Amino acid sequence: MGKEKTHINIVVIGHVDSGKSTTTGHLIYKLGGIDKRVIERFEKEAAEMNKRSFKYAWVLDKLKAERERGITIDIALWKFETTKYYCTVIDAPGHRDFIKNMITGTSQADCAVLIIDSTTGGFEAGISKDGQTREHALLAFTLGVKQMICCCNKMDATTPKYSKARYDEIVKEVSSYLKKVGYNPDKIPFVPISGFEGDNMIERSTNLDWYKGPTLLDALDQINEPKRPSDKPLRLPLQDVYKIGGIGTVPVGRVETGVLKPGMVVTFGPTGLTTEVKSVEMHHEALQEALPGDNVGFNVKNVAVKDLKRGFVASNSKDDPAKEAANFTSQVIIMNHPGQIGNGYAPVLDCHTSHIAVKFAELVTKIDRRSGKELEKEPKFLKNGDAGMVKMIPTKPMVVETFSAYPPLGRFAVRDMRQTVAVGVIKSVEKKDPTGAKGHSFSDSMGKEKTRINIVVIGHVDSGKSTTTGHLIYKLGGIDKRVIKRFEKEAAERNHWRFW
């Protein structure tokens, strides 16, 4: 596999039974992502089990089973090559239960491939209010996946077969919805395909002579090359942690920002655990550096598997290390809630790979979702279609960042009642210090963050370290005014004016 090709991540989304696994399996099958002997073994098993119609989907199902039996570092990821790109497919199942996985998967993707069932009834079910086509597309856009390819699948099963009229009808309806979500449909290729028969997947199909656009493979090659934020400090949310015999503890995840190298000292938020990286691997090959977009496993020194969890974030201990969030303020859009959301609401937040309940501590403002203008201060509630600024407090330690500083760690979905209730982006974060003190990370009006620096105050006993530090914090607003007043009162009562 050519190393010099750019590495891109693709998420495959769409309603249940739209043909995601079959289409993905077909691409991987044809473009050499899987060893030929493995394929032959799978085919034989599929035939024995009368699963012929699921030949390509079966490839993916078998890969999942193989993965569950033995540990591999590229979890749930399958690879194939186009002329231009080295592609990793992030599998996103269509059932409603899987949406939280989809959220973490989508936040890693450079492009979403939306699979649409073109058959009579199939398309209507997927695009209906209860279908997942709409929800997946909205999530993909909100979570920052700005490029999309739409595949009108099962063209071999339309009435009549390979119907241009059916294709045109689907393009019109899906375009109209995608435009409402925020995509520009003129920039989205709509490729009529059959994931099972192979029409227009890799080679142009004579069954679809009326279609003059790109095949799916061509459309993948036309994806704009993603810009990778390798100049930012390291952020690597953990997807999983393994104990591998003879090697040790291996956390696995995707580099979102910055660079990970062997020898680097990393700090894991929210706990602050710090250790050295012994080695970094991608697809079983050692790397000298892992860049944004790379899905890697890395071996760490003297750390037990139980000390790390999915949702923890690896960072460079010397460059703005990741810290636990005490609270954060977000711009939220309510998408799908049957009632009203008020202060005290406690749903689950899916942000990067973490899945943690948060409390809506304060509805700060209600805003116009398009212009961002303030409509109401301290609203009593938010309902479907509303947007607002909300202060949130995590119920368990978690790492989040502002969207302006670290986009992949600053967008989230709010889950409740087994559905996505709201989506949002984080505007400011108040962080906890490992010492228990709180630090602030505020965005200014331009959304830019100040650079964070850490200072240690040293000196002989009684040289005035506490007084000097206290003076700075007192004057520069690091402590709540009410707390200061209480301290002053206590100090006055004890004649301790010099020691606030």
N, C-alpha and C positions, 0 to 999 in steps of 0.2 A: 504494500500500500504506500503510495507516494507521500513522503513526509512533507514535501514542499507545498502541498495543497493547503488552503485555509480550512480550518476545522469549523464547521457550523453545526448547530443543534436544531433539530426539527421536532415539533410536537404535533402528533396526529390527533385531531379532535373531531367530534361529531356524535350524533345520536347513537344509541345502542343499536347494533345490527346494521349500521350503515355500511359496514365493510372495512373498518379501520384495520383490523388484524390481517385480513386477507390482502388488502392493498399494501400494507407495510411488509408483510411476509413476502409478497411477490417481488417488491423492490429489492429486498435483502437477498432473496433467493437468486434473482437474476444478476444482481450487481456484485456478487461475490463476497457478501458479508459473512457467509457461513461456509465452513469447510464442506467440500463436495461429499465426503464420506458420511458426514453427519446428516446431510440432506437425504442421501440414499437410504440411510437407516430410518429416518423419519418417514420417508415415502412408503417404505415397506410396512412400517407399523401402521400408518394411516390406512393403507390398502387392507391390511388384515382386520382393521377395526371398522371397515366400511366408512372411513372418514374422507373419502376421495374429494368430496365437495369442499372439504375444509383443508385442502392440501397446504395452502400458504398460511392460513391462520394457524394450522396445526404446527407449522414450523415455529411460530412464536410461542404457542402454548407449550411445546416441548422444550423450547429454550428456557421458558420460565421454570418448568419442572426441573430441568438440569441445574438451573441456577440455584434452586432451593435445596438441591441435594449437595452440591459442592459449592465452595465459596469462590466466587470470582469477583474481581475488583470492579469490573464495569457492570454494576447492578442494573438490571432492567433497561439496559442500553444495547441497541443493536446498530451495527455499522454498515455503511455501504459507500461507494465512491461514485461521484459524477465526474465529468471531464474536468470540472473546475474545483469541486469541493470534496472534502473528506467529511461525510455526514454521520452524525449520531442521531438515532431516532429515539425520542423519549416516548414510551408507550403511555397513552392516556385512555384508560377504559371509559366506556360511555355510560355505564350505569350511574345513577344519581349518587350512590354510596361512594363512588370513586372521585367525586369532585374535589375533595380535599387533596388527593394525590395529584389531580390535574392542576390544582393551584400551584403546588410546589413544582410540578413538572413544567408548567407553562412559564413560570417565572425564570426558567433556565433557557427558554427557546429563542432562537433568532428568527424563526419563521413558523407560522402555524399552517398545517395542511388540514383544511376543513373537508371532511368526507361527507358527501350528501347522498342519501339514498334516492335515486331518481324514479323508483318504481311507483306505480299508482298506490296511494295510501302510505307508502314508506316515507316519501318526501313530506307529505302533509303531517304525519305523526312527528317527524323530527323538527319541523318548523313551528309546530303548534305551541301554545303557551306552556304546555307541560313538557314539551320536547327539549332535548339538550342542545340542539343546534344553536339556538339563540343564546342560551346561557353560556355555552362554551365560547362563542364568538365575543360576547361582551367581556367575559373574564380575560380572554386572550388580550383584548385591546387594553383593558384597565391595568392588567399586569405587565404592560409594556411590550407586548409582542406586536410590533407595528407592521410586519410584513405577513402577507397571507396568500396562499394558493387554495382555490376551491376546486375540488374534484367532484364532478357530477358522476357518481358511481352507478354501477349496475345498468349501464346503457344497453347491455345485451338482454335486459329483462323489461324494457319499457314496452308500451303498446302504441304503435308497432315497434319492433326492435330498432334500436339506434335512432330513436325519433328526434329530429331536429326541433319540432314544435315543443316537445316536452323539455328539451334542453333550454330553449329560449324562454319558456315559462319560468323555469327554475332560476335562470340567470336574473331575470327581471325581479322576481320576488326576493331572492337572497340579496341582490344588490341593494334593493330598497332598505332592507333591514340593516345590512352592514354599514350603510351610509348613516343611519340613525345612531349606530354604535360609535362611529367616529372614523371608520375606514373610508378610504377613497376607492369606490368600486372600479373606477377606470384604471386603477393601478393593479387590480387583482386579476390574474388569469383564471378563467373558468374552463377547466379541462374536462371534456367528456371522456370517461374511461370505463373499462370493466376490469376491476381489480382481479377477478377470477380468470377471465379469458385473456387478459393482458392487453386489450385494446388501448392504444394511446398512452400506455404506461412508459414504455421505453422506445418503441418504434411507432411510427404513424400507422393508423389502422385504415384499411380500405373500407371497413364497415362505416367509417365516419368521414367519408369523402367531403361532406359539406362543411366540415370544421377545418379552418385554416390556421388556427393558433398553435401554440407549442404543445408538445407531449408533456407528461408529468416530469420526466427526466429533464427536458429542456427548461421547463419552468423552474425547476430546482436550481439549474445552472444560472438562471437569470436573477436569483436572489441577490440583493445588494450586499456586498461584503460588510459584515458588522464591524463597528469600531469598538475595539476592546479597551476598557479603562485600566491599562496596566500601570499607569503612572500614579494611580491612587494607592492608599495603604491597603494591605491585604485584608480581604474578607472572604472566608470560605465556610459557608454553612454546612454542617455535617448532615449527611443523609443516613449514615449508618456507621457502626463501629464494629470491627471484627477482631477476634483473637486468632491469629494464624500461627500454627505450630512451627517452631523454629525461627519465627520472625518476631512475633510479639503483637502489640496492639496496633491495628491499622484503621484509622478513621478514613471515611470515604466521603467525597463531596465534590462540588464543582467550584472552581475558583471564580468568584463573581467580580472581584476587583483586585488589583495588585498582582504580586508574583510570589510563588511559593518555591523555595529552594532547599535542597539538603543542607544541613548545618544551621539553618535559620532557627532562632529561638521564637517559638510561638506561644501566645496566650490564648486560652479558650475562654470566651465569655459564655454565660454570665458568671462562672465560678472564679475566673481569674487564674486557673491552673496554668502553669507555665512549664514548658519542656522544649527539648531540642528535636528537630526533625532529622531522622537518620537517613531516610531515602524517600523518593517520590516516584510513583509508578503510574503510567496510563496504559491501558490495554496490555498489561503485563510487560511493558518496556520501561526501563529506568529513565527518568528525566532529570536533566540538570536544572531545568526550571519549568514550572507550570504556570501558564498564562491564563487570563480570563477566558472562560469558555471551556477550559479543560476539565474533564471529569477524572479525578485522580484518587488514588489511595496513597496514604503516606504513613510511614512507620515512625512512631514516636517513642522516646526513651522513658523508661521508668514510670509508665502510666498504665493503670489497670483499666480494662474495658469498662468496668462499672463506673469509673470516674468521668466517662464521656457519654453523651447521649445525642440522638438525633435532635437537631434544633440548636445545639451549641454552635458557636462561630469561632473558627480559628483566625487569628490575626497576628501581625508582627508585633512582638512585645516592645519593640523600640520605636514603633511608628503608629501612633493613635490606636492602642490596643482596644479590642471590643470590650464593652462593659455592660453590666446589667442596667436595664432601664427602670427608673423609679416610676416614671409616668411619661406619657407623650401626648402631643396634640395632633390630631389628624383631620384632614378634609375627607368626609365620608359621603357617599351617595347611597341612599336606601333604595334597594332594587326590588326586594321581594319579601315584604313582611306583612302579615295579615292585619296587624293592629298598629299601635303607636309605640314608638321607642322613647323612653324617658330616662332621666338620671337613675342610675342603679342597675340598668340593664346589663346582664352578664353573659354574653355569648362566647363562642370560641373564635379566636383569631388565628388564621393561617397566614403566616408571614415567613417568607423564605421556606425553610424546612421545619419551622416550629409550629406547634399546634397547641395553643394555650388559651385558657379562659381569661378574658379581661373584663374589667368593670367600666362601663360608661359613667365616669365619675361626674362629669359636668358637660351639659350641652352648652357650648360657649356662644355660638351664633348659628343662625340659619342663613344660608347664602344662595344666591342664584347659581345653579349648577353650570350655566354656560359662561356668564360674565365673571363669576366669583364675587360679585358685589354683595355686601351684607344686607339682608332683608329684615332681620330681627335679632335683638340681643337676648341671650339666655332664654331660648324658646322652651316651652313646657315639654314639647315632644317633637319627634320627627316621624314622618310616615312615608309610604312608598312615593318615590319620585323626588323626595326632598334631598337637599344637600346641606351639610352643616359642618362646623368645626367642633370637634368633640375631644375632651380631655379623657384619656383612658389610663387605667392602672392595671398592670398585669397581676393575676392572682398567684403566679409562680414566677421565679426568676426567668427573664428572657432578654434576648438581645434584639433591639431594633435600631435603625438609624433613620436620619431624615432622608427623604426621597432625593433632595437636591445633592446630598453628599454621596450617598450610596444607593442608587435607585433600586437594585434588587432586594435590598433589606428595608426599603422604605415604602413598599406597597403591599397591600394585604387584602384578604377577603374575610368577611365576617360570616360565620356559619352558625346556624341555629335551626332546629327542627329538620335536620338533615337537608338543608338547602342553603344556598348562598343568599344571605339576607342583605348584605351591603358590601361595597368595595371601597377602598380608600387609599390615600397616600399620607405619609407622615410629614408634618411640617416642622415640628420641634420635639426634642427629646431632653428630658432631665435624667441624667445618668447617676447611678450610685457609684461611689468610689469603693475600692476593695476595703478601705478603712471603715466604711459605713457612712462616710460623708457623701453628700450629693454634689455632683458636678453638673454644669449646665452646658447644653449644646443647642444654641438657638440659631435659627436661620434669620438673616436680616431681610429687609424688604425685597431685596433682589433674589432671595432664596439661596444666597451663598453663605456657607458656613465659615466662621472664623477658624483658623488653624488652632488645634488643641495642643498645648504644651504642658508638660508635667514639671513641677518645681519641687525640689527637696530643700528644706531649711535646716542648716546644720550650724553647729557652734558649741562653745563650752556651756556648761550648766550656768544658769543665771545671766547669760549674755543678753537675754531679751528676745529669744526666738519666738516664744508664744505671744508676747506683747506685740512684736513687729508683725507677725503673721495675722494675729487677731485684728490689728489696726487695718491692714490691707483688706481683709475679708469684710470687716465692719464698714469701711468706706466704699468699697467697690461692689457692694450689694449682693454678696454671696449668701447672706443669711436673711431670712424673713424678718421684716421690721418688728413684728409682734414679739418674736423670740428675743431680738436685741433689747427691746424695752423691758422684757422680763429679766434678762441678764443684768441690765443697768440697775433695775430696782433691787435685785438681790445683792449686787456689788455695793450699792449705796448703803444697804442695811448692814453690810458687814465691814464697811469702810475699806472696801477692796478696790478703790477707783482704778488702781493701776492694772488690776488683773481682770479684764472683762471675762 
